[in-house]
Amino acid sequence: MKVSRLIKTGNRPDLVAAEEAELAVLLTYAPKQASREEIAAAAKRVIAEVDAHGLGDKGKVMPKVIAELKGKADGKEINAVVTELLGAIH
């Protein structure tokens, strides 16, 4: 989560400080996010499990990785890692 760019560019340091303080409190309750390495490890495990052979098998891999990392990783990051790993398979 990031403080709104609109608040920062609006020259309102008072609002920025309030938003950042609120964000700090909210982040203490948020689940720990998986690192890129953890996402890659989960994706590699699923790729091997479904015997994926390239980008054409992305539809088999993505749902399983997303389910495994639900609430722990952003879908865009998962997609990027899976695409990278499947693209490296020849």
Secondary structure, 3 states (H helix, E strand, C coil): CCCCHHHHHCCCHHHHHHHHHHHHHHHHHCCCCCCHHHHHHHHHHHHHHHCCCCHHHHHHHHHHHHHHCCCCCCHHHHHHHHHHHHHCCC
